[in-house]
């Protein structure tokens, strides 16, 4: 589109500078330079990934331990409450097994 003087439309230097600042700020926020520096040092990249993996594994181990403790606690408390029901079921099972053992073959 031609400008007011008939020449080609030129971008406004202030708008261009403002847009460049926005792009620069976006690049700084993305930490692209730090990422590229990390890629140039594979030893550090491996070290950081190793530490992250160890932390992740330790977190999972602690989480599963806590979850297992809660499940065991729940099962123990529910087992004590239902002991008569489970006791009679086990006694019936033992009687069935004894009958099968005494049955002639």
Residue pairs with C-beta under 8 A, 6 or more apart in sequence:
1 9
2 8
2 9
3 9
3 10
27 33
38 44
38 45
38 48
39 45
79 86
